[in-house]
Amino acid sequence: MTNSENPPALLRHLTLVGLMGVGKTTIGRRLARRLGAAFRDADEEVERAAGRTVSEIFADFGEPAFREGERKVIDRLLAQPDPLIIGLGGGAFIQDETRALVKDKAISIWLKADLDVLIERVGRKPGARPLLSQGDPAEIMARLERERAPLYAEADIVVDTSVGSHEQSADQVIDALRTYQEGMRE
């Protein structure tokens, strides 16, 4: 029986964490459809709450103000009664308070991929990632990976999305989620 024919019931919210280009939004939408849950992109929710883009918030108020707003939005999403699948921005899970909220109220899944794969993926849409316009994208991605990987590693589940389609990555997440939730019940 395939995962899509018999997906596990969600016991808690799922949060997808990882670097840009790893597939948090694309895989998250597929998971939501297959698991019968709503998907929320945390950056989109921050933009909706603030009435401005993430880039505008950073430019006008700075990163600390953005991170505070982001934490509040994630807290609000995690307070929803029905389990959601939430794609977090790449920097959200590395914030101590936000990571603590996620650990308390959700199952966290680190979607990871080889750096070369991520660089190729983010390079498909030049200019779409403001952070990468601040220098050499490969150097920036390598630095972010070095800085963030130890904190992403605190996620409950790790799934490598380096190879295969987004559907195959969703299958891997569902398999890992099933195993993880079975362990929660024991």
C-alpha positions, 0 to 999 in steps of 0.5 A, spaced: 500 500 500 502 506 498 503 512 502 498 516 499 493 510 500 494 510 507 497 516 510 498 517 517 493 521 521 497 527 524 497 527 531 500 534 532 502 540 527 508 539 522 513 544 521 518 544 515 525 547 516 531 548 512 535 552 507 532 556 502 531 551 496 530 545 499 522 545 498 519 547 504 513 550 500 512 545 495 513 539 499 509 542 504 503 543 499 503 536 497 503 533 504 497 538 506 493 535 500 495 528 502 495 528 509 488 532 509 491 538 513 492 545 511 498 548 509 501 555 511 507 558 509 510 562 515 513 568 511 506 569 507 503 569 514 508 574 516 507 578 510 499 578 511 499 580 518 504 586 517 501 588 510 508 588 507 513 584 504 519 580 508 524 584 504 520 591 506 520 589 513 527 587 513 529 594 510 524 598 514 525 595 521 531 590 521 531 583 522 530 583 530 523 586 528 522 581 523 524 575 527 519 578 533 513 578 528 515 572 525 515 568 532 508 571 534 505 569 527 508 562 528 505 562 535 499 564 532 499 558 527 501 553 532 495 555 537 490 553 531 486 546 534 487 542 527 494 540 525 497 544 520 503 543 516 507 550 516 513 551 512 518 556 516 522 561 513 530 558 513 531 563 519 525 561 523 528 555 527 535 558 528 531 563 533 531 560 540 524 562 542 521 560 535 525 553 536 522 552 543 515 554 541 516 549 535 519 543 540 513 544 544 507 544 540 509 541 533 513 535 530 519 539 526 522 536 520 528 538 517 528 538 509 536 537 507 539 537 501 546 537 498 549 544 498 550 543 490 543 541 489 540 547 493 545 552 489 542 550 483 535 550 485 535 557 488 539 559 481 533 558 477 530 564 479 535 569 479 533 575 484 527 572 487 532 571 494 534 578 496 539 574 501 543 571 495 543 578 492 548 580 497 554 577 494 556 570 491 550 566 492 554 559 493 558 563 498 552 565 502 549 558 502 555 555 504 555 560 510 548 559 512 549 551 511 555 552 516 551 556 521 544 553 521 545 546 520 547 544 528 540 548 529 536 544 524 539 538 527 535 539 533 529 537 528 525 531 530 525 528 523 531 529 518 529 527 510 534 528 505 531 531 499 537 532 494 534 526 489 528 525 486 521 529 485 517 533 490 512 527 490 518 522 492 520 527 498 513 527 500 513 520 500 519 520 504 516 525 509 510 521 510 514 514 511 519 518 517 512 521 520 509 514 520 515 511 524 516 517 528 508 518 530 508 510 532 514 511 537 510 517 540 505 512 542 509 507 545 
